[in-house]
Amino acid sequence: MSEFLRRFAQQFSDLNKDNLQRLNQLYTHDVQFTDPLHEVQGLVQLRSYFEELYANVSELRFDFHSFDQIGEGEGYLRWVMSYRHPRLAGGQLIRVDGCSHLLWRDKVYRHRDYFDAGALLYEHLPVLGRAIAWLKRRMG
């Protein structure tokens, strides 16, 4: 078990719209961050991405439950993200499982998130959500 991953997860889960300046304690200035919806390069773009993310939700929380170091400066975090958006799912809490692959030295320089973008967003949009549900039933 990695102390670095545990510390990173705790500091990451403490982030909110009012303390995003703390990102520079977690990430290098040239960090590369990728998730299924976005790719950003550098700490300035990452902070802008997070500012936009927090501005559009009424609640956002990450609960980390697995910390797996697989090499020197490389590991995975498994988590559940819970969030509320006033225009999605009638404002109800949405939960999405995911994992993060991290590369680090003293700070993280590469962060890649893996999660189901449909479960995060698309399935909760009125028209698109019905279409995705229909497709899932047909394919299942």
C-alpha positions as protocol buffer text, in pm:
chain_id: "A"
residue {
  index: 1
  type: MET
  ca { x: 0 y: 0 z: 0 }
}
residue {
  index: 2
  type: SER
  ca { x: 132 y: 340 z: -96 }
}
residue {
  index: 3
  type: GLU
  ca { x: 148 y: 624 z: 153 }
}
residue {
  index: 4
  type: PHE
  ca { x: 172 y: 863 z: -144 }
}
residue {
  index: 5
  type: LEU
  ca { x: -158 y: 736 z: -287 }
}
residue {
  index: 6
  type: ARG
  ca { x: -336 y: 756 z: 47 }
}
residue {
  index: 7
  type: ARG
  ca { x: -213 y: 1111 z: 104 }
}
residue {
  index: 8
  type: PHE
  ca { x: -303 y: 1214 z: -253 }
}
residue {
  index: 9
  type: ALA
  ca { x: -654 y: 1067 z: -219 }
}
residue {
  index: 10
  type: GLN
  ca { x: -714 y: 1247 z: 111 }
}
residue {
  index: 11
  type: GLN
  ca { x: -596 y: 1582 z: -25 }
}
residue {
  index: 12
  type: PHE
  ca { x: -792 y: 1533 z: -348 }
}
residue {
  index: 13
  type: SER
  ca { x: -1113 y: 1448 z: -162 }
}
residue {
  index: 14
  type: ASP
  ca { x: -1069 y: 1766 z: 45 }
}
residue {
  index: 15
  type: LEU
  ca { x: -1080 y: 1985 z: -267 }
}
residue {
  index: 16
  type: ASN
  ca { x: -1377 y: 2212 z: -323 }
}
residue {
  index: 17
  type: LYS
  ca { x: -1460 y: 2528 z: -520 }
}
residue {
  index: 18
  type: ASP
  ca { x: -1299 y: 2748 z: -253 }
}
residue {
  index: 19
  type: ASN
  ca { x: -956 y: 2581 z: -225 }
}
residue {
  index: 20
  type: LEU
  ca { x: -852 y: 2488 z: -578 }
}
residue {
  index: 21
  type: GLN
  ca { x: -521 y: 2669 z: -524 }
}
residue {
  index: 22
  type: ARG
  ca { x: -426 y: 2345 z: -344 }
}
residue {
  index: 23
  type: LEU
  ca { x: -398 y: 2170 z: -681 }
}
residue {
  index: 24
  type: ASN
  ca { x: -37 y: 2294 z: -696 }
}
residue {
  index: 25
  type: GLN
  ca { x: 39 y: 2079 z: -390 }
}
residue {
  index: 26
  type: LEU
  ca { x: -81 y: 1768 z: -578 }
}
residue {
  index: 27
  type: TYR
  ca { x: 28 y: 1824 z: -938 }
}
residue {
  index: 28
  type: THR
  ca { x: 334 y: 1942 z: -1130 }
}
residue {
  index: 29
  type: HIS
  ca { x: 306 y: 2264 z: -1335 }
}
residue {
  index: 30
  type: ASP
  ca { x: 309 y: 2057 z: -1658 }
}
residue {
  index: 31
  type: VAL
  ca { x: 62 y: 1788 z: -1546 }
}
residue {
  index: 32
  type: GLN
  ca { x: -126 y: 1597 z: -1814 }
}
residue {
  index: 33
  type: PHE
  ca { x: -481 y: 1515 z: -1703 }
}
residue {
  index: 34
  type: THR
  ca { x: -718 y: 1299 z: -1908 }
}
residue {
  index: 35
  type: ASP
  ca { x: -1067 y: 1167 z: -1846 }
}
residue {
  index: 36
  type: PRO
  ca { x: -1330 y: 1031 z: -2089 }
}
residue {
  index: 37
  type: LEU
  ca { x: -1464 y: 1383 z: -2149 }
}
residue {
  index: 38
  type: HIS
  ca { x: -1157 y: 1611 z: -2139 }
}
residue {
  index: 39
  type: GLU
  ca { x: -783 y: 1631 z: -2178 }
}
residue {
  index: 40
  type: VAL
  ca { x: -591 y: 1920 z: -2026 }
}
residue {
  index: 41
  type: GLN
  ca { x: -224 y: 2006 z: -2020 }
}
residue {
  index: 42
  type: GLY
  ca { x: -69 y: 2204 z: -1736 }
}
residue {
  index: 43
  type: LEU
  ca { x: -176 y: 2321 z: -1395 }
}
residue {
  index: 44
  type: VAL
  ca { x: -342 y: 2640 z: -1526 }
}
residue {
  index: 45
  type: GLN
  ca { x: -575 y: 2442 z: -1756 }
}
residue {
  index: 46
  type: LEU
  ca { x: -638 y: 2183 z: -1485 }
}
residue {
  index: 47
  type: ARG
  ca { x: -746 y: 2451 z: -1238 }
}
residue {
  index: 48
  type: SER
  ca { x: -978 y: 2603 z: -1501 }
}
residue {
  index: 49
  type: TYR
  ca { x: -1129 y: 2260 z: -1567 }
}
residue {
  index: 50
  type: PHE
  ca { x: -1190 y: 2202 z: -1196 }
}
residue {
  index: 51
  type: GLU
  ca { x: -1334 y: 2554 z: -1149 }
}
residue {
  index: 52
  type: GLU
  ca { x: -1584 y: 2481 z: -1425 }
}
residue {
  index: 53
  type: LEU
  ca { x: -1662 y: 2139 z: -1281 }
}
residue {
  index: 54
  type: TYR
  ca { x: -1731 y: 2273 z: -931 }
}
residue {
  index: 55
  type: ALA
  ca { x: -1930 y: 2571 z: -1064 }
}
residue {
  index: 56
  type: ASN
  ca { x: -2179 y: 2342 z: -1239 }
}
residue {
  index: 57
  type: VAL
  ca { x: -2262 y: 2105 z: -953 }
}
residue {
  index: 58
  type: SER
  ca { x: -2434 y: 2159 z: -621 }
}
residue {
  index: 59
  type: GLU
  ca { x: -2245 y: 1873 z: -454 }
}
residue {
  index: 60
  type: LEU
  ca { x: -1934 y: 1675 z: -548 }
}
residue {
  index: 61
  type: ARG
  ca { x: -1755 y: 1410 z: -342 }
}
residue {
  index: 62
  type: PHE
  ca { x: -1496 y: 1141 z: -406 }
}
residue {
  index: 63
  type: ASP
  ca { x: -1480 y: 834 z: -183 }
}
residue {
  index: 64
  type: PHE
  ca { x: -1157 y: 639 z: -241 }
}
residue {
  index: 65
  type: HIS
  ca { x: -1154 y: 270 z: -154 }
}
residue {
  index: 66
  type: SER
  ca { x: -846 y: 114 z: -316 }
}
residue {
  index: 67
  type: PHE
  ca { x: -484 y: 231 z: -326 }
}
residue {
  index: 68
  type: ASP
  ca { x: -264 y: 11 z: -545 }
}
residue {
  index: 69
  type: GLN
  ca { x: 96 y: 100 z: -616 }
}
residue {
  index: 70
  type: ILE
  ca { x: 220 y: -108 z: -909 }
}
residue {
  index: 71
  type: GLY
  ca { x: 570 y: 33 z: -950 }
}
residue {
  index: 72
  type: GLU
  ca { x: 801 y: 313 z: -849 }
}
residue {
  index: 73
  type: GLY
  ca { x: 590 y: 628 z: -886 }
}
residue {
  index: 74
  type: GLU
  ca { x: 294 y: 451 z: -1048 }
}
residue {
  index: 75
  type: GLY
  ca { x: -38 y: 339 z: -909 }
}
residue {
  index: 76
  type: TYR
  ca { x: -416 y: 323 z: -924 }
}
residue {
  index: 77
  type: LEU
  ca { x: -689 y: 466 z: -706 }
}
residue {
  index: 78
  type: ARG
  ca { x: -1042 y: 326 z: -717 }
}
residue {
  index: 79
  type: TRP
  ca { x: -1322 y: 559 z: -617 }
}
residue {
  index: 80
  type: VAL
  ca { x: -1688 y: 645 z: -624 }
}
residue {
  index: 81
  type: MET
  ca { x: -1779 y: 996 z: -730 }
}
residue {
  index: 82
  type: SER
  ca { x: -2109 y: 1131 z: -599 }
}
residue {
  index: 83
  type: TYR
  ca { x: -2253 y: 1452 z: -735 }
}
residue {
  index: 84
  type: ARG
  ca { x: -2569 y: 1655 z: -782 }
}
residue {
  index: 85
  type: HIS
  ca { x: -2639 y: 1872 z: -1081 }
}
residue {
  index: 86
  type: PRO
  ca { x: -2962 y: 2075 z: -1083 }
}
residue {
  index: 87
  type: ARG
  ca { x: -3041 y: 1979 z: -1446 }
}
residue {
  index: 88
  type: LEU
  ca { x: -2955 y: 1608 z: -1427 }
}
residue {
  index: 89
  type: ALA
  ca { x: -3164 y: 1328 z: -1276 }
}
residue {
  index: 90
  type: GLY
  ca { x: -3400 y: 1581 z: -1121 }
}
residue {
  index: 91
  type: GLY
  ca { x: -3121 y: 1703 z: -893 }
}
residue {
  index: 92
  type: GLN
  ca { x: -3087 y: 1360 z: -732 }
}
residue {
  index: 93
  type: LEU
  ca { x: -2749 y: 1226 z: -621 }
}
residue {
  index: 94
  type: ILE
  ca { x: -2564 y: 1048 z: -904 }
}
residue {
  index: 95
  type: ARG
  ca { x: -2293 y: 795 z: -818 }
}
residue {
  index: 96
  type: VAL
  ca { x: -2027 y: 676 z: -1061 }
}
residue {
  index: 97
  type: ASP
  ca { x: -1750 y: 418 z: -1007 }
}
residue {
  index: 98
  type: GLY
  ca { x: -1412 y: 497 z: -1151 }
}
residue {
  index: 99
  type: CYS
  ca { x: -1040 y: 463 z: -1119 }
}
residue {
  index: 100
  type: SER
  ca { x: -740 y: 690 z: -1162 }
}
residue {
  index: 101
  type: HIS
  ca { x: -402 y: 591 z: -1299 }
}
residue {
  index: 102
  type: LEU
  ca { x: -132 y: 817 z: -1156 }
}
residue {
  index: 103
  type: LEU
  ca { x: 235 y: 870 z: -1235 }
}
residue {
  index: 104
  type: TRP
  ca { x: 435 y: 1074 z: -987 }
}
residue {
  index: 105
  type: ARG
  ca { x: 771 y: 1177 z: -857 }
}
residue {
  index: 106
  type: ASP
  ca { x: 720 y: 1420 z: -570 }
}
residue {
  index: 107
  type: LYS
  ca { x: 389 y: 1530 z: -730 }
}
residue {
  index: 108
  type: VAL
  ca { x: 159 y: 1379 z: -991 }
}
residue {
  index: 109
  type: TYR
  ca { x: 264 y: 1459 z: -1348 }
}
residue {
  index: 110
  type: ARG
  ca { x: 19 y: 1225 z: -1527 }
}
residue {
  index: 111
  type: HIS
  ca { x: -340 y: 1159 z: -1414 }
}
residue {
  index: 112
  type: ARG
  ca { x: -580 y: 953 z: -1621 }
}
residue {
  index: 113
  type: ASP
  ca { x: -934 y: 880 z: -1504 }
}
residue {
  index: 114
  type: TYR
  ca { x: -1143 y: 589 z: -1624 }
}
residue {
  index: 115
  type: PHE
  ca { x: -1520 y: 590 z: -1578 }
}
residue {
  index: 116
  type: ASP
  ca { x: -1842 y: 535 z: -1772 }
}
residue {
  index: 117
  type: ALA
  ca { x: -1922 y: 873 z: -1928 }
}
residue {
  index: 118
  type: GLY
  ca { x: -2277 y: 755 z: -1991 }
}
residue {
  index: 119
  type: ALA
  ca { x: -2332 y: 680 z: -1623 }
}
residue {
  index: 120
  type: LEU
  ca { x: -2177 y: 1015 z: -1535 }
}
residue {
  index: 121
  type: LEU
  ca { x: -2362 y: 1237 z: -1775 }
}
residue {
  index: 122
  type: TYR
  ca { x: -2533 y: 1113 z: -2090 }
}
residue {
  index: 123
  type: GLU
  ca { x: -2779 y: 874 z: -1926 }
}
residue {
  index: 124
  type: HIS
  ca { x: -2914 y: 1161 z: -1717 }
}
residue {
  index: 125
  type: LEU
  ca { x: -2995 y: 1393 z: -2008 }
}
residue {
  index: 126
  type: PRO
  ca { x: -3368 y: 1384 z: -2093 }
}
residue {
  index: 127
  type: VAL
  ca { x: -3368 y: 1279 z: -2462 }
}
residue {
  index: 128
  type: LEU
  ca { x: -3026 y: 1118 z: -2482 }
}
residue {
  index: 129
  type: GLY
  ca { x: -3082 y: 926 z: -2158 }
}
residue {
  index: 130
  type: ARG
  ca { x: -3393 y: 756 z: -2298 }
}
residue {
  index: 131
  type: ALA
  ca { x: -3206 y: 665 z: -2618 }
}
residue {
  index: 132
  type: ILE
  ca { x: -2914 y: 517 z: -2421 }
}
residue {
  index: 133
  type: ALA
  ca { x: -3150 y: 319 z: -2198 }
}
residue {
  index: 134
  type: TRP
  ca { x: -3323 y: 182 z: -2510 }
}
residue {
  index: 135
  type: LEU
  ca { x: -2987 y: 86 z: -2665 }
}
residue {
  index: 136
  type: LYS
  ca { x: -2874 y: -87 z: -2346 }
}
residue {
  index: 137
  type: ARG
  ca { x: -3195 y: -291 z: -2334 }
}
residue {
  index: 138
  type: ARG
  ca { x: -3156 y: -389 z: -2701 }
}
residue {
  index: 139
  type: MET
  ca { x: -2793 y: -491 z: -2659 }
}
residue {
  index: 140
  type: GLY
  ca { x: -2843 y: -665 z: -2325 }
}
